Amino acid sequence: MLRSALLPTTLLTLIAPAAFANPVQPVTVQATPEFSQRPEFSPQAANRRPTAPITQDLAVMATDVEIIGANPELIQIARNTIATAPGQATSASQLNADLAALKRTQLFNDVQVNAIPNDQGWQVQYALNPVVVSRVQLNNARVLTPEIATTLFDQQLGQAVQPSTINAGIERLNTWYQDNGYVLAKVQDVRSQQDGSLSITVSEGVVGSVQAQFTDDEGMVTDGRTRDNFVLEHLSVKPGEVFKVEQAQADLRQLYSLGLFEHAQIALADRGDNTIDVIYELNEAATRGVNVGGGYSKDSGVFGSVSYNDRNVGGIGQNLGLDLQIGTRDMQFNTEFSRAYRVTNPDQLGYSITAFRQRGISGNFDQDVYLENGDRPREGRFGGGVAVNGAIDEWDTSVGVNFRRVSIRDADGDLAPVDQYGNALSASESGIDDIYTVRAQLRNDQRDNPLNPTSGSVVSLSSEQSIPLGSGNILMNQVNASYSTYQATRILNQDNPEVLAFNVQGGTTIGDLPPYETFLLGGANTVRGFGSGDLAAGRSYVLASAEYRVPLFSSPVSGVVFADFASDLGSTPAQVGESGEAEATKPGTGFGYGAGVRVNSPIGILRADFGITNTGDSRLQFGVGHRF
């Protein structure tokens, strides 16, 4: 939202076209000025010595008043300017006063008056010599060039000055400012000069200062965690430039993309002298949280857990995440520290460092897979990675190296490389696989808000190539692609729009395929209504989803209706069963549909979806963040 404070004590709302995440209200820009409120060309006073006066100062009847030498518009202006009128008394001093008044209009190079006596009085004749406009002279202009101004006033050039033609040029010039995004710019004054120049004075709205100001939920000024200089370095609006609404809107999108602000708007304060202060009013989102818990599980025994996340470490948007679980039988952790690449600081690459140790019942094997001793297979993962990211044109880029050691074990922690029928559960015969990979990703994100988008799109392409080193000697490449688009609609609510969201994605694996690296279809993040991996676990997949997101009143709760479809393209491998023959264990292709709710909470968007599948199954499933 863009606000304009054109008077020190009054705020006039000037609306930006981008729609932001709830509870930010969508709005539109009023880019077309009311020309009736703009200054129009009018005759101006000029100090010039009048022609030789008529010396006889007696009251005489003006029997007729004739004005010659100009177009009808100037003749009418002259008639409205002089005091002498037919059938009324005049005098030499009055005629000289008329001459002076006509010259003050600056519309005429010269004016002559003749008083011709007759039986009843005087026949008065005014002879006008209008100024001919030969060129345009600009004052206070920075973005408007003389060439553009000359084009906009071309109908007046080479012609006797004509206020209606000049007013039409003023209207065209103001329209040019608005069409090019200079919403504060306008014509202040237009004067014709005796040398034939048309002097145009403009006020373009020069930025005096750019400031960051943090506000609380009630709009009161408060201290923020984010550093002011960190905010300012992400802004394209700079002091000394002419304010342009597209730049301000791009700045708002850039600030939302940081993921640090719940609301962002711009206030404009008039400093006078054709100068404004631009103030970015920011309401910070909750970026730091701690969760503590505990419990008992068969794998970990009695355990305690702590989770900490901070997306604004040091007030410069760095991210730290730590999940730690310590039990009587096991310890698990997942940690990441990252600094995103910023296009506003292209010389500084972003980076991320991750490390993890996880163990639990494998989600890559369905509930029918058991080990020889009757246990469900446990999947352990240990490793980490380093990545750097930057940008190529409008594409965010990332390149990284990763290592993970995957082991398949039973409930006692013993290695278990095969299931009860002898199907391999790992690439190596030992049950331990080492996977070294190089991963590259391209991503173009044009969403207005990455956490809760209402417009724009995002597309990503990635490829992860393994290097055949270590246990398992795995050589594979996994390719993924995804595209999402968002469109605000106002079918139900004009003030708080609904959002139509669409996503299509797919992937495939080339080369070796360990069983735990298959693409799982089914679950809260793929086809809702199916259990995790119940639809397919294949080498390839395609997935398409559509959602209609509807805000519910002014609360942080919104409703969603959705539909999902996915297919493994026939790539889910058959498994050897009890009969000793290979058989299909999953449908491979299916769809789900249903409805859900979203709650915009301090820890993020919480979602609950109830899905119904084409096979007649149904489930209530939960998650954090939008499905896409």
N, C-alpha and C positions, 0 to 999 in steps of 0.2 A: 504494500500500500504506500502511496506517495502522498504526503501532505505538504501544502504550501502555506507558509505564514507570510502573507504579503504586508501585514501591518504588525508592529511589535506586540500588540495585545490581542490580535485576532488570528485564528487559524482557519484557513480556507482549504477544504479537502480537494485535492487534485489526485485523481484515482489512477493507479497503475493497472495494466491489463493482465498481469500474471495472477493466477489463482493458486493459493498456497494451502498448504496443508491445514486441515482442520486443527484448531478452531479459527484459523485465519479466514476472514471473509473474503470471497472473490469480488473483485471489482473491475471497472473498465475506465480507460483514459478518456477524458473530455479534451480532445486535441484540437477541436475547431473553435476558434474564438468567436465571440459575439461582436461582429464588426460595428454594430450600433454603439458599442462601448469604446471603440477605438477612436483615436483622434482623426478628424477629417481635415482636408485642406481648406483653409479659409483665408481671406485677405488679411494681410498683416500690415501693421503701421510701418512707414518708412519716412525718414527725415530727408526731404529733398526740397530745394528752393522752388517755389511756385513760379509759373510764368508771370509776365508783367500784369499787375492788377488793373482792374477798371477803377478809375479814380472817383467817378461820380457816385456818391453814397446817398441816393434818394430812394425812397420806397416807390417802386414801379410795379405795375401789374405784368406778370409773365403770361403773355397771351398763348404761348406755345413753347414746349420744351422738347428739343430734338437731340437725340444722341446718335452719333454716326461713327463708323470706322472700326467696328468690332463685331464679333458674332453675337447672336441673340442672348446667349447666357451672360456674357460680359456686359452687354447693354442693360440687362435686367439688374445685374449687380450694381452697375453704375447708377441706375435709376433709384435703387434702394439706398444708395450711399448719399446722394445729394439731398439737400433740403428744399431746393427750388422745385416747384410743381406748377403745372398749368392752372391758370385762374387764381393764383395766389400772389401775394406781394413778394417782391425780391428787391435786392439792392446790390450795389457794387461789392460791399463787404460780404454779403451772403454768397455771391458768385465766387469770390476769392476763397471763401471758406469751403465751398464745394470743390474747387480745384485742389485745395490742400487735402481734403478727405479722400478724393479719388487717388491722389498720389500715394497716400498712406497705405492703400491696399496693395501696393507693389505689383499690381497687375499690368501697369501701363508704363511704357518708357516716357511718354509725354502726353499731356492733356491740354487742349486749348478750349476756351469758351468765348463765344461771340454773342453780343447783345445787339440785335438789329431793331431800331426804333420803328414803331408804327403808330397809327392813330390811337390805339388803346393802351399801348405800353411797349413791352419788349418781346420780340421773338428770340428765345435763348437757344443757342446751339452749342453742344459739347462735342468736340472732335477727339476721339480716343486713338492712341497709338499703342496697342497691346505689346507686352513683352513676348518675344518668341523664344521658347525653351530650346536650348541647343545641347545641353549636357546635364548629367546627373552628378551631384556632389554628395558623398556619404559622410556622416559624422557618427562616431562611436561604434562603427561596425567592425566585427571581427570575423564572423562566419559568412556574412553577406558580402559578396564581391561587387565592385562597380559594374562588371560585365553582366551579372545577374540582375542588378537593379536597373541597368539600362534596358535590358530585355523586358522587364516587368513594366517599365514606363515608356515603352517604345511608341505607344499611340500618341503620347504628348510631344515627343521630340520632333523638332522642326515645325511645330505648330504654335499658333498663338495660345498663350496660357488659358486653360479651361478647367475650372475647379472640378467639374463632374468627371472629366477624364483623369485628373490627378487622384481623385477619390477612388476611382476604379483601380488605379495603380496601387494605391495604399492597400486596398482590399486584396489584390493579388500578392503583394509583398507579405502581408500578414499571413495569408494562406500558405505561401512558400515556407515561412518560418514553422508553421504548425505541421505541415506535411513532412518536413525534415526533422521533426522531433524537438524543435526549440520552442517549447510550450510557454516559456516566460517572455520570449522576445516579441517586440511590437514596435510599430512606428510611433514615435513621440511627437514629431513636428515636421511639417513640410512648408517651405517658404520659396517663393520665386524671387530671384535676384535680378537687379537691373542689368547684369552682364549676361543674362540669358541662362544662368545655371538654376537648377532645381535643387535646393539644399534639403536633404532628407536626414533627419536626426532619429536614430533608433536606440532602443534600450533592449539589450539581448540577454540579460540575466547572467552576468559573469559570476562565477563561483569565487567567493572571498575566502572561505575556509571549509574544510571537511572535518566533521567530528563524529566520534562514536559515543553514544549515550545508552546506558543500560537501565532498563525499567523492570519493575516487578509485575505481578499479575494484575495489579490495580492501575498500572500505568505510571506509578511514582518512580522518580529517579532513584537508582540504587547503585551499589558497587557491583561490578561483575568479575568473574574469574578470568575471563578472556582478556588478554592484553590489548590495549587500544591500538598499539602499533601493528599488532597481528591483524586486527580488523582492517586498518587503513591500507595495509599493503595488498589487500585483496580487492580494493576498489578501483574502478577505472575513472570515476569522477575525481578530478584534481583541481586544486585552487588555480585561479587564473584562466580556466577554460570556461566556455559558454555552456551553461547547463543544458543537457540533452536528455530527454526522458528515456530513450532506449538505453543509454548508458546506466541510468539509475535502475532500470528494470533488470539489466544484466547483473548489476551489483547485488540486487536482492536475490537473484537466482544463485549467484556465487556464494553469498552468505548462507543461504539455505543448504547448499551442497556441502558445506562444512559439517552439517549435522549437529551444530552446537546451539542453534537458536530455534525456539518455539515460534516466535513472531519476529518479523522485521519490517520496518516501515521507515519512510524518509520524511522529515520535516524541513521546510524551507523558511528561513527567517530573513526578512528584508533588512539590509544594512544601509539602504539608501545608496545614492551614487551609482545606480545600475549594478549593485553588487548584492549577492545573497550568501548566507551561510547554509550549508547542507549538513543536516544532522541525521545520522543513522540511529534510529531508536530500536534497541535490541532487547528482546526478552529471552534470556538464556533457558535452554532446555536442561532437564536433569541429566547430567553427564557422568555422575559418579554414584555407585551403589555397592552395598555389601550385603551378602546373604550368608547366614550361618545355619547349619542343619546337622542332622545325624540320623542314625538308624541301624538297621541290621540287614545284612544280605548273606546268602550262602557263600558267595565268593569272597567277600571282604570281611565277614564277621561283623562285629560291632564297629561302627565307623563314625567319624565326624567329618564334616565338610565345611569349607569356607570358599566363597566366591567373591571376587573383587573386580570391579571394572571402572575405569576412568577414561573417558574419551577426550579429555581436555587437560592432559598432564602439562604442567608448566604454563597453562593459559595460552598455548599455541597449537591446540588441536592434535596433540600426540595421544596415542591410544595405548593403554595398558590393561590387559585382561589376565586374570589368574583364577584358575579353579583348582582346588586342592582337596583331596579326599584321603584321609588316613584311617585305616582300619586295623584290626588285630591280625588280619591275614594278608593285607595288601596295601599298597600306596599308589594312588593315581594322581596325575596332574595334567593340566593343559594351560600353557601360558603363551602370551604374544605381546610384543611391543612393536609399535609401528608409528611411522610418521609419513603422512600422505604427501605425494607430489602436488605442488601448487603451481598452476600456470602463471600466477603472479610473481613467482620466484623461479624462473625456468633454469637457473644455474644450479639449483639445489635439488638433487634427486631424492625421491622418497624411498623408504625401505621398510622391511618388516622382518622380524626374527621370531620364530616359533619353536617350541619344544613341547613334547607331550609323552605321556605314558598312560595307556588306557587298557582296561580288560573287562570283559563281560560276555554274556551270551551273545553269540554272533547274530546280527540282524541280516547277514547275507545268506543265511540258511534258514529255510522255513521250518515250521514246527514239526514237520515229519522227519527231519534229519536228526538221527541219534548216533552216538558212538557205540562201539562194541560193548562197553560196560553199561550202556543205558543212559549215560549222561547226554545232555545237550552240549554241542561243541562251544567252547569259549574262545573268543578271538582277542588276542593281546596285540597291542600296537605300541611301538616305542620309536621315537625319532624326532625330527625337527627339520627346519629349513630356513633359508635366507633368500630374500627377494629384493630387487630394486625396481622402482617404477618411475616413469617419466611420461612424456607425451610426444606424439608425432601429429602435427596439425591439431585436429580436434579429437584425436584418439588417445586415450590413456593407455599406456603400455606397461607391461610388467614382465620381468624375466627373473627366474629363480631356480635354485637347486634344492632338492629335498632328499631326505633319506627316511625310510621307515622299515622297521623289522616287524614282520607279522608272524605270529605263532598261533597254532591251533592246539588247544589243550582241553583236558577234561576238568571236572570240578575240583580235583585234587592238585591241579597244576601240571599234570603229566602231559607230555606231547601226544597228540592224536592226529596223525596225518590223513587218516581215512575214516569213513563212516562205517556203520554196522554192515553195509553191503560191499564194502571195499572201494567205494567211490572216493577219489582223491579230494581232499579238502585244502591242499596246498600244492604249490608247484614243485617243491622239493619232497623227497621221500622222508625227510626228517621231521616235517611239520613246521619248519622255520624258513621263512623267505626273506631275503634282503632285496629291497627295491630302491634303486638310485634313479632319480629322474631329473630332467631339465624341463621346466614348464615356462611357456610363453603365453601371454594373453593380450588381446586388444579389446578396448571397451570405449564406446561412445555413449555418454550419458547426457541427455538433453532434458531430463525431468526437472520440474520446478522445485521439487522437494524429494530427496532420495528416500526419506523415511515414510512419507505419506503423500505420494504424488497425485496431482490432479490434472496434469497436462504434461505433454512431452513424450519422449521415448528413450529406451536404452537398448543397446545391442552389444553383445560380447561374443568373442571367438577365442578359444583356447586350445592348446595342444600340449600334451605332457608325454615326453619321450623317456622311456626307461633305458638304462645302460646295463647290459648283462654282466653284472658283477656280484660276487657273493653267493650266498646260498640260494638256490633256485634258478640262477642264471636266466632271469626273466628279461625278455626283449619284447616290448609292446609300446604302442602309441595310442593314447586316448584323445579323441577330438570331440569338442563340445561347441555348440552354438546356441544362442538364445536371443530372442527379440521380444520386447514388451512395449506396448503403447497405451497411452492414457488420454481420455477425452472427457472434459467436464461437460455436463448437461444440466439443464435447468427445467426438467419436466415437472418435478414436484415442488421445488423450492427455488425462488428467484434469488434469494440472498445466500443460500448455502447449497452449492451445486452437488449433484450426484456425479459419480465417476464411472465411465465405461472403461474397463481394463481388459486387455487381451495379451496373451503370452503364447509363443510357440517356441519349442526348443527340441534339440535332438543331439545325438551323440553316437559314436561307434568306437570300437576297440580294434586296432590292427595288430596282428601278431599274437603273442602268448596272452592267455587270459586266465589268471588264477581265479578259482571259484569265488573268492571274497571280493574280487574287483568287478563283478558284473554290475550292470545298471539295474537298480531295483525300482520297480514300478508298483505303485500302490502305497497308500499312506497319506499322512497329513500334508506332505510337501509335493505329492505327485497327483495321484487320482484318489480323491477323498471318498470315503465309504469303504474302500479296501483296506485291509491291514497292511503293514509295512512289508513290501516285497511279495504280497500275495498275488498280484496280477502277473508279474514277470520278473525274471532275473536274467537279463540277456546281454549279448555282446553289443547290440545296437538298440536304439529306441527313438521314438518321436512322441512328443507330448504337447497338447494344446489345451489351453484353459481360457475361460471368459468369466468375468465377474461384473456385477452391477452393484456398486457401493453407494449406499444411501445414508446420509447423515440423519440421525434421529433427533429432531428439535435442535436445541443449542447445547445439548449435553455432549460429553466426550465419547458417547456410544454411537456406533453406526451399524447398520444392517447390511448384509451381503447375500445375494443369490449367485450361485456359481454352477458351472458345468466343466468337467474335465474329461479328456479322452487321451488314451495312450496305447501304443503298440510296441512290441519288441521286434516287429518286422520278421517274426519267425526265428529269432536268434537265441531263444532260451533253450539251452541244451537239455536233452532228455536224460533222465537219471535211471541207473540200474536199480530196480526195486527188489522186493522179496522173491519174486518169481525168477530173478536172474535176467530179466529182459528189460531193455531201456523203454521208458514210458514218460510221456509228458506229465508234469506235475502241476503246471500253472496254465491259466487261460491264455496268456500272451497278449490279448487285445481286450479292451473293455473301456467302459466309461462310468462316470459317477456324476451326480447332480445333487443339489441341496441348498441349504441356507445356513447362515451363521451370523455371529455378532463380532464386532471389534470394539475394544476399549482402549482409548488413548490414555495410558497410565504413565506415571513418572519413570517406570523402567522400560517403557516402550509400548508398542501396540500389542495387546493381548488378543488372541483370536480363539474362537470356538466354532467349529463347523459340524453340522450334522449332514452326512452324505449318504446317499442311496445309490447302489450300484446296479448295473444291468443284470447281474446275477441274483438280485433280490436281497443282498446283504445290506446292512446299514450300520453306521458307527458315528459316535460323537468323538471328535478329535480336537486336540488343542495344540497351539503353537504360539510363538512369539514373532511379531512382525507380519506383514502381509505375505500371503503365499507367493506373490511376485510383485 
